[in-house]
Amino acid sequence: MSFLVLQGLTKHYAAARATDAIDLVVARGSRTSIVGPSGSGKSTLMRLIAGFEAPDAGTIRLDGTVLAEGGISMPAHRRGIGIVVQDGALFPHLSVAENVAFGLPPRDAGRAARVRDLMAMVDLDISLLDRRPDQISGGQQQRVALARALAPNPRLLLLDEPFSALDTALRISTRKAVIALLAATGVTALLVTHDQAEALSFADQVAVMHKGRLAQVGPPHRLYRQPVDRMVAEFLGEAIILSAVIEGRAATSILGPLAVAEGHPSGRAEVMLRPEQVRVHVLSAEAGVHGAGVFGRVMEMEFAGASCAMVVEVPGGAPAAPARRIALQRSSMDALPVGTQVQISVAGEAHVFG
């Protein structure tokens, strides 16, 4: 069921369009990630939804209520929307308890009980209630900010880069905790982030923005496996883009014959593989050749802990054609020395653009 609906949402700053005729539907109780490069319009879109900015054109509806239309915009404090920003924006002079209770009626008899319930909800010990924000960790501060945003029972929760100031391990654990909390409470949430992995792992729906427009919207797995164009493909992760000739359900490329979905017209096209689809086998007298595939040589190897980045050079697919270098990610347990002769095969289908 449609809960948040944006139609034709447009915002100008001088001659520049920060958002350009944005259409987006968010289902009740779902999680949507808005992702895109810097300057793509993500933060402006968030501010329009929150009510901090008024659109120049277009409509915003939340649960059937018009929040903005025809130049008229409902004030932010009347929208029933909770917001968590990058640094938490806690009030430094207030205790944790006072921060969490900030949006609750001051004379509410159940105020203290609600604060304790929220602390439990975000997995914080009530022993922290009397501390100031500078007396707790960064991860705890973000959880306090989340509790404060949830205190008034918002209809919608906006998360603007809420995990970016945390270190890697804390970022992952905090994100998982927030996902579990949102699922348990049924709160509809929008996350703005520049982190592709975060966007894909957080959301039921991902919206990729580029130059003020939505380039593609859909489930995370679909956008990752079937991006609408090269920009979306390369923004959402490492992508191997190849020229190919399509004929039926096969594509002839520098990596040999590749399987493709049916229904594509014959002829030249660009196809995409994700690095995890590429299999690398060491060539040796003992191992021999592993079925079909092209041959290459490891040219670069960069150790990165659990994984390693490897560059394999394969010869051009035609006489006198230049060699092509393919960047791959592998487990560091499978790291190969530079100069190793390898055979490359491909698992699954290549995605055909257009």
N, C-alpha and C positions, 0 to 999 in steps of 0.2 A: 504493500500500500504506500502511495506517495505521501511523504511527510514534509520534506523541504523541496520546493520547486522554484527554480530560477529560470526566467524566460527573458531572452534578449538583453541580459544585464550588461550595461555599457557604462564605462567611467573614463572621462578624459582628464588629463592634467596638461593644461596648455594645449599644444597641438598633438600630444601623444595620447594614444588610447591604451590605458592600463588594462582594461577588460573590454572585449569587443564582442557584443551580442552572445553572451554566455547562456547556454541552455543546459540545465543539469537537474536531474531528479534523484533524490535521496530517499530510500525507503525507511520506514519507521523501525527503530531498533538496530539499524545497520551501522557499519563503520565505513567511511569513505576517506580515501587519501587523495589530496590534491598535491601533485608533484610537478616540478618543472625547473628549468634553469633559473638563475638569478635574473630578475627583471621580466619574468614571464607573466606576472600579474597575480601570483598566488596570494601574497599578503593583501593586496588591494581587494581581491575577492573576499577574503576573510573579513576585512574591515567593513565591506558593504553588508555582508550577512549579519555581522555583529551590531551594525547601526552606528559605527564610528564615522562612516562616510555615507553620503547619499548618492545613489546612482544618477547619471544623466538621463538614462533611458532604461526601460525594462521593469520587470516585476519580481519581487521576492515574496513567496507565500510559505508560511510555516504552519502546518497542521490546519490548513484552511484559512488562516488569518493572513491578510495582506500586510506585510511589513514595509514594503516600499512599492510605489507605483506612480507613474506620471509626475515625478518630481516631488511627491509627498513621501516622507520617510518617518516611520515610527521611531521615537527616541530609543537609544540602546537600553536604558534601564527598564523599559516596559516590554521588552521582547522575550523575557524569560530564557535567555541564553547565557550559559556559563562559559568562561574563557580561562584557559591555562596557557601562559606564554613561556617563552624560552627560559627566562631566569626566575620564573615563579612569581616575581613581583610581589613578594610578601611585604607587609608593613614592618619595617625593622624595629619600630618602637613598641610593637604589640607582641604579646606572647603567642605561642602556637595556638592555644585555646581561643584567644581573641581573634587571631587571623581566621581560623576555621569558622568562628561564629559571626564573622563580620557581616554577612548577608542575611542573617536571621533577625527577626524582630527582637529588639532589646528587652522587651518585657514578656517574651514567650516563656511560659513556665517550663516547657520541655526543652529549653535551649541547651542546658548542660548535658542532658541525656542525649540529645541529637549530636552534640560535639563528640561525645564518647563513642556513639555508634559509628560516626564517620571515621574516627581514628581507627576503629577496628576494621572498618570497611577497606581502608587503604593500607592496612597492616602496619600501623604505627602504635607503639606502646603508649598508654596514657601517662606514663611517667614523663613524657616529653611535653605535656600540656603547658607547663609553667616556663618552659625555656623560650628564649628569643630565637629568631631565625638564624642568627650568626652562631648559635650554640648547637646547631644540628648539621648533619651532612647535606651535601647537594641533593642526593637522592631522597632524603627525608624532606627537604624543602619542597621538592616537586610533588611529593605525596601530600604534603600539607596544602599546597596550592590546588591540587586536585580535590581534596576534601572540601576546601573553601568554595570551589566552583560547584560542587555537587550539593552543598548545604541547602540552597533554596529550592531543590528539586527542579533543575532547569529542564526545559523541553528539548534543548539541543546543547551539546557541549562542543566548543571549538578548541582545538589543540594546535597552537601555533609554534612549531619547532620546539615542543616541550622537553625533548630528550637531548638536544644537541649540545648542551653544556656539561653533560655527564660523560664520564669515561666509558670505554667500550663495554666492559662487563656490566657496569651499573646501568648503562643505557638499555642493554638487552633485557636485564631482569626487571627494570622499571616498566619497560614497554609491555612485557608479558603480564605483569601485574595489572596494568591499566586495561589491557585487552580482557583479562579475566573479570575485572570489576565491571566493565561496560557490558559484558555478556550477562553477568549476574543481575545487573540493575535494569537492563533493557534500554539504557540511555542511547539515543542516536548521537553519533559523533562524527566530526569532520577533523581530519588531521592535515595540516599544511607542513610539508617537509621538502627538503632538497635531497634527502637520502633515499635512493631508489630501493635498496633492500628493506628499509624501514616501511616505505609505502606499500610494498608488495606483501610484507608479512603482517602488517597491521589490519589491512582493509578487506572488506567484502567487495568493494568497488574502488577502482583507481581511475582518477582523472588526470591526464597529462596535459599541462598547459604549455603553450609556446606562443610568444608574441601576443599575449592577451587573449588568445583563443584556446578552446579545448581541442587538442589534436586528436585525442581518442579517449573514450570512456568505456569501462567494462570490467569484468572480473580480472583479478591479478594474473591468473594463469593464461587467460586469453591475450592480454596485452603483451605479456612476456613471450609467448609462443607465436602469436599472430599479430605483430605490430602493423599498424596501417601504413607506416612509411619508415624511411631510414632514420629520421630524427627520433621517433619513438623507440625504435629498435635499439639504437645506440645509447639513448638516455637511460633506458631501463636495465642496462647491463652490457657486458662485453658481447659484441656481435661480430660474426664473420660474414661480410657481405661479398658475394661472388657474382661475376657475370656468368650467365649460363644460357643454354639453348634448350627450350622446353619442347618436348614431344611426348604427348600422352601423359603418363604418370612418371616420366623420367626427365631429369635435367642433366645435361652434359656440362661439366665444369672442370676447373683446374684440379679439383679434388676427385675427379672421376665421375661416374654416373651417380646421381642423387635421386632418391625417391621424393616425389612431390604429390600433393593432393590432386585429385582429378578436377577437371573443370577449367583449367587454365589454358588460354589459347597458345598454340604452337608459335615458336619464334624466340627471339632474344628477350631476356628478362634479367632482373636482379633477384637473387635469392639470398636468404639468410640462414645461417646456422648459429646456434649457441655453442660456446666452447665445450660445454659438457657433452655435446653430441659427438665430438671428435675423439676417436680412440687412437692411441699411439702404441705401436708394438716395436720392440727392439729387433733389429735384423741381426742375426748371427748364424753361424754354421749349424749350431745346435737347434735354434728356434725355427729357422727356415722362414718361409713366406706364409702369412696369415690370410689366405683366401684373396678376395679382390681388394684393391686399394692402391693408392699412389705412394711413391717413396720420397723420402726427404732426409734432411739432416738438422740436428739440433744446433741452433746458432747462438742462442742465449738461454741462460737459466738463472733465475733470481729466487733465492730462498726467502720465504716469508712466514716461517713458523709452521703452522699446520698445512699450508699450501705452498706451492711454488709457481712462478710465472715462467712459462717456457715459450720460446719462439722457434718454430720449425720452418725451414725454407723448403719449398717444393718447386720443381722445375715448371716452366711455362707449359701451358697445355698444347702449344703448337710450335713448330720449328721456328727458332729465333725469337720466340716470345720470352719476355723477361720472367725471372723467377719471382715467386710470391712468398712473402713471409706471413705465417699464420701465428697469432698470439693465442696461447692456450693456458688454462689453469689446471693444475694437477695436485694430487696429494703430495706432500713433501716426501712421503715414503716411496714415491715413484719418480723422484727426481733423476734426471739423466745427465751425464756429463756433456758439455759442449763438444760437438763433433760426432756424436752418436748417430749412426745410420738407423732410420726408423721407417716403418710402414704405417700409413694413415688410412683408417677406415671411418665411416660415418654411421651412427645409429639414428634411426628415426627419419622423419621427413624434413626436407628443407622447406622453409616458408618462402613463397613467391610474393613479391611486392606487386600491388596493383591488380 
